[in-house]
Amino acid sequence: MRLFIAMLVGLIGGFILGIALTSMIAVFSMMIFDAPFGIKYLPYFTALVCAIIVPMVDQRSFQR
């Protein structure tokens, strides 16, 4: 159950992090190049990566 909750938190948090990152990239590109661009699937990639990393970090901290 703890693993499932950690994966769910990683998915949601990673998705939100990806949205924030792609928005920041778009703002900076608008300032520098006068044209907004971003990474189209960045929220999905960050959600996947965070869903893998968060349970690993949680397991390490739980063992201590």
LOBA-789208 format. One record per residue: chain; x, y, z of N, C-alpha, C in turn; residue number from 1; residue in one letter. Coordinates in steps of 0.02 Angstrom, whole numbers. Example, Ala and Ser with C-alpha at 12.3 -4.5 7.8 and 13.67 -1.06 7.14 Angstrom:
REM LOBA-789208
<rolum chain="A" n_east="660" n_north="-284" n_up="390" ca_east="615" ca_north="-225" ca_up="390" c_east="660" c_north="-165" c_up="390" resi="1" resn="a"/>
<rolum chain="A" n_east="642" n_north="-112" n_up="354" ca_east="684" ca_north="-53" ca_up="357" c_east="645" c_north="2" c_up="394" resi="2" resn="s"/>
END
This chain:
REM LOBA-789208
<rolum chain="A" n_east="41" n_north="-60" n_up="0" ca_east="0" ca_north="0" ca_up="0" c_east="44" c_north="63" c_up="0" resi="1" resn="m"/>
<rolum chain="A" n_east="98" n_north="60" n_up="39" ca_east="143" ca_north="117" ca_up="42" c_east="175" c_north="130" c_up="-26" resi="2" resn="r"/>
<rolum chain="A" n_east="192" n_north="77" n_up="-62" ca_east="223" ca_north="83" ca_up="-128" c_east="173" c_north="114" c_up="-177" resi="3" resn="l"/>
<rolum chain="A" n_east="111" n_north="93" n_up="-174" ca_east="59" ca_north="120" ca_up="-219" c_east="49" c_north="195" c_up="-207" resi="4" resn="f"/>
<rolum chain="A" n_east="46" n_north="215" n_up="-144" ca_east="37" ca_north="286" ca_up="-127" c_east="97" c_north="327" c_up="-151" resi="5" resn="i"/>
<rolum chain="A" n_east="157" n_north="299" n_up="-142" ca_east="217" ca_north="335" ca_up="-165" c_east="217" c_north="342" c_up="-241" resi="6" resn="a"/>
<rolum chain="A" n_east="195" n_north="290" n_up="-276" ca_east="191" ca_north="295" ca_up="-350" c_east="139" c_north="346" c_up="-371" resi="7" resn="m"/>
<rolum chain="A" n_east="82" n_north="347" n_up="-337" ca_east="30" ca_north="394" ca_up="-353" c_east="52" c_north="466" c_up="-341" resi="8" resn="l"/>
<rolum chain="A" n_east="86" n_north="477" n_up="-285" ca_east="112" ca_north="544" ca_up="-270" c_east="164" c_north="563" c_up="-322" resi="9" resn="v"/>
<rolum chain="A" n_east="207" n_north="516" n_up="-342" ca_east="257" ca_north="530" ca_up="-393" c_east="225" c_north="547" c_up="-460" resi="10" resn="g"/>
<rolum chain="A" n_east="172" n_north="512" n_up="-479" ca_east="138" ca_north="527" ca_up="-542" c_east="107" c_north="597" c_up="-542" resi="11" resn="l"/>
<rolum chain="A" n_east="71" n_north="612" n_up="-489" ca_east="38" ca_north="677" ca_up="-485" c_east="88" c_north="733" c_up="-479" resi="12" resn="i"/>
<rolum chain="A" n_east="137" n_north="724" n_up="-435" ca_east="188" ca_north="776" ca_up="-426" c_east="231" c_north="785" c_up="-488" resi="13" resn="g"/>
<rolum chain="A" n_east="249" n_north="731" n_up="-521" ca_east="288" ca_north="736" ca_up="-581" c_east="251" c_north="769" c_up="-638" resi="14" resn="g"/>
<rolum chain="A" n_east="186" n_north="756" n_up="-643" ca_east="146" ca_north="788" ca_up="-694" c_east="143" c_north="863" c_up="-683" resi="15" resn="f"/>
<rolum chain="A" n_east="132" n_north="883" n_up="-621" ca_east="129" ca_north="955" ca_up="-605" c_east="198" c_north="987" c_up="-616" resi="16" resn="i"/>
<rolum chain="A" n_east="251" n_north="952" n_up="-598" ca_east="319" ca_north="977" ca_up="-610" c_east="332" c_north="985" c_up="-685" resi="17" resn="l"/>
<rolum chain="A" n_east="309" n_north="938" n_up="-725" ca_east="318" ca_north="943" ca_up="-797" c_east="280" c_north="1001" c_up="-827" resi="18" resn="g"/>
<rolum chain="A" n_east="220" n_north="1014" n_up="-803" ca_east="182" ca_north="1071" ca_up="-828" c_east="218" c_north="1136" c_up="-810" resi="19" resn="i"/>
<rolum chain="A" n_east="244" n_north="1140" n_up="-749" ca_east="280" ca_north="1200" ca_up="-728" c_east="344" c_north="1210" c_up="-769" resi="20" resn="a"/>
<rolum chain="A" n_east="380" n_north="1156" n_up="-782" ca_east="442" ca_north="1161" ca_up="-821" c_east="428" c_north="1182" c_up="-892" resi="21" resn="l"/>
<rolum chain="A" n_east="379" n_north="1152" n_up="-924" ca_east="365" ca_north="1170" ca_up="-993" c_east="338" c_north="1242" c_up="-998" resi="22" resn="t"/>
<rolum chain="A" n_east="304" n_north="1265" n_up="-947" ca_east="281" ca_north="1335" ca_up="-947" c_east="340" c_north="1383" c_up="-939" resi="23" resn="s"/>
<rolum chain="A" n_east="387" n_north="1365" n_up="-896" ca_east="447" ca_north="1407" ca_up="-887" c_east="489" c_north="1408" c_up="-951" resi="24" resn="m"/>
<rolum chain="A" n_east="495" n_north="1351" n_up="-984" ca_east="531" ca_north="1348" ca_up="-1047" c_east="498" c_north="1393" c_up="-1099" resi="25" resn="i"/>
<rolum chain="A" n_east="431" n_north="1392" n_up="-1101" ca_east="395" ca_north="1434" ca_up="-1149" c_east="404" c_north="1508" c_up="-1133" resi="26" resn="a"/>
<rolum chain="A" n_east="404" n_north="1526" n_up="-1070" ca_east="413" ca_north="1597" ca_up="-1052" c_east="484" c_north="1620" c_up="-1070" resi="27" resn="v"/>
<rolum chain="A" n_east="534" n_north="1580" n_up="-1053" ca_east="603" ca_north="1599" ca_up="-1069" c_east="615" c_north="1602" c_up="-1144" resi="28" resn="f"/>
<rolum chain="A" n_east="586" n_north="1555" n_up="-1181" ca_east="595" ca_north="1557" ca_up="-1253" c_east="559" c_north="1617" c_up="-1283" resi="29" resn="s"/>
<rolum chain="A" n_east="504" n_north="1638" n_up="-1253" ca_east="469" ca_north="1697" ca_up="-1277" c_east="511" c_north="1759" c_up="-1265" resi="30" resn="m"/>
<rolum chain="A" n_east="546" n_north="1761" n_up="-1209" ca_east="589" ca_north="1819" ca_up="-1194" c_east="650" c_north="1821" c_up="-1239" resi="31" resn="m"/>
<rolum chain="A" n_east="678" n_north="1763" n_up="-1254" ca_east="741" ca_north="1760" ca_up="-1292" c_east="729" c_north="1759" c_up="-1367" resi="32" resn="i"/>
<rolum chain="A" n_east="684" n_north="1717" n_up="-1391" ca_east="675" ca_north="1706" ca_up="-1463" c_east="612" c_north="1738" c_up="-1492" resi="33" resn="f"/>
<rolum chain="A" n_east="571" n_north="1769" n_up="-1451" ca_east="507" ca_north="1798" ca_up="-1472" c_east="459" c_north="1747" c_up="-1502" resi="34" resn="d"/>
<rolum chain="A" n_east="467" n_north="1685" n_up="-1483" ca_east="422" ca_north="1633" ca_up="-1505" c_east="418" c_north="1580" c_up="-1450" resi="35" resn="a"/>
<rolum chain="A" n_east="359" n_north="1565" n_up="-1426" ca_east="354" ca_north="1515" ca_up="-1373" c_east="364" c_north="1445" c_up="-1399" resi="36" resn="p"/>
<rolum chain="A" n_east="403" n_north="1406" n_up="-1364" ca_east="407" ca_north="1335" ca_up="-1380" c_east="419" c_north="1298" c_up="-1314" resi="37" resn="f"/>
<rolum chain="A" n_east="402" n_north="1236" n_up="-1315" ca_east="410" ca_north="1194" ca_up="-1256" c_east="417" c_north="1122" c_up="-1278" resi="38" resn="g"/>
<rolum chain="A" n_east="426" n_north="1079" n_up="-1230" ca_east="431" ca_north="1008" ca_up="-1244" c_east="361" c_north="979" c_up="-1236" resi="39" resn="i"/>
<rolum chain="A" n_east="334" n_north="952" n_up="-1290" ca_east="263" ca_north="934" ca_up="-1293" c_east="243" c_north="883" c_up="-1240" resi="40" resn="k"/>
<rolum chain="A" n_east="281" n_north="831" n_up="-1231" ca_east="262" ca_north="777" ca_up="-1185" c_east="302" c_north="778" c_up="-1120" resi="41" resn="y"/>
<rolum chain="A" n_east="331" n_north="834" n_up="-1102" ca_east="371" ca_north="839" ca_up="-1041" c_east="331" c_north="820" c_up="-978" resi="42" resn="l"/>
<rolum chain="A" n_east="269" n_north="841" n_up="-969" ca_east="233" ca_north="820" ca_up="-908" c_east="225" c_north="744" c_up="-902" resi="43" resn="p"/>
<rolum chain="A" n_east="217" n_north="709" n_up="-958" ca_east="210" ca_north="637" ca_up="-954" c_east="277" c_north="603" c_up="-938" resi="44" resn="y"/>
<rolum chain="A" n_east="331" n_north="629" n_up="-966" ca_east="397" ca_north="601" ca_up="-951" c_east="416" c_north="612" c_up="-879" resi="45" resn="f"/>
<rolum chain="A" n_east="405" n_north="673" n_up="-853" ca_east="422" ca_north="686" ca_up="-783" c_east="377" c_north="646" c_up="-736" resi="46" resn="t"/>
<rolum chain="A" n_east="314" n_north="636" n_up="-754" ca_east="271" ca_north="595" ca_up="-712" c_east="296" c_north="523" c_up="-709" resi="47" resn="a"/>
<rolum chain="A" n_east="318" n_north="497" n_up="-765" ca_east="345" ca_north="429" ca_up="-766" c_east="409" c_north="423" c_up="-726" resi="48" resn="l"/>
<rolum chain="A" n_east="454" n_north="471" n_up="-735" ca_east="517" ca_north="470" ca_up="-698" c_east="505" c_north="478" c_up="-623" resi="49" resn="v"/>
<rolum chain="A" n_east="462" n_north="523" n_up="-604" ca_east="448" ca_north="533" ca_up="-532" c_east="411" c_north="473" c_up="-502" resi="50" resn="c"/>
<rolum chain="A" n_east="370" n_north="438" n_up="-542" ca_east="336" ca_north="379" ca_up="-517" c_east="385" c_north="323" c_up="-503" resi="51" resn="a"/>
<rolum chain="A" n_east="443" n_north="325" n_up="-534" ca_east="495" ca_north="275" ca_up="-521" c_east="541" c_north="297" c_up="-464" resi="52" resn="i"/>
<rolum chain="A" n_east="558" n_north="362" n_up="-463" ca_east="607" ca_north="386" ca_up="-414" c_east="577" c_north="393" c_up="-344" resi="53" resn="i"/>
<rolum chain="A" n_east="516" n_north="419" n_up="-338" ca_east="487" ca_north="432" ca_up="-272" c_east="481" c_north="368" c_up="-230" resi="54" resn="v"/>
<rolum chain="A" n_east="457" n_north="312" n_up="-256" ca_east="456" ca_north="251" ca_up="-213" c_east="526" c_north="228" c_up="-193" resi="55" resn="p"/>
<rolum chain="A" n_east="576" n_north="237" n_up="-237" ca_east="644" ca_north="218" ca_up="-218" c_east="670" c_north="261" c_up="-161" resi="56" resn="m"/>
<rolum chain="A" n_east="658" n_north="326" n_up="-164" ca_east="680" ca_north="371" ca_up="-110" c_east="641" c_north="356" c_up="-46" resi="57" resn="v"/>
<rolum chain="A" n_east="576" n_north="343" n_up="-52" ca_east="535" ca_north="327" ca_up="6" c_east="559" c_north="262" c_up="39" resi="58" resn="d"/>
<rolum chain="A" n_east="576" n_north="213" n_up="-1" ca_east="600" ca_north="149" ca_up="27" c_east="666" c_north="159" c_up="65" resi="59" resn="q"/>
<rolum chain="A" n_east="711" n_north="200" n_up="38" ca_east="774" ca_north="213" ca_up="71" c_east="763" c_north="249" c_up="137" resi="60" resn="r"/>
<rolum chain="A" n_east="720" n_north="299" n_up="137" ca_east="708" ca_north="337" ca_up="198" c_east="670" c_north="295" c_up="250" resi="61" resn="s"/>
<rolum chain="A" n_east="629" n_north="249" n_up="227" ca_east="593" ca_north="205" ca_up="273" c_east="638" c_north="154" c_up="307" resi="62" resn="f"/>
<rolum chain="A" n_east="691" n_north="132" n_up="272" ca_east="737" ca_north="83" ca_up="300" c_east="781" c_north="113" c_up="355" resi="63" resn="q"/>
<rolum chain="A" n_east="793" n_north="178" n_up="353" ca_east="836" ca_north="210" ca_up="403" c_east="803" c_north="218" c_up="467" resi="64" resn="r"/>
END
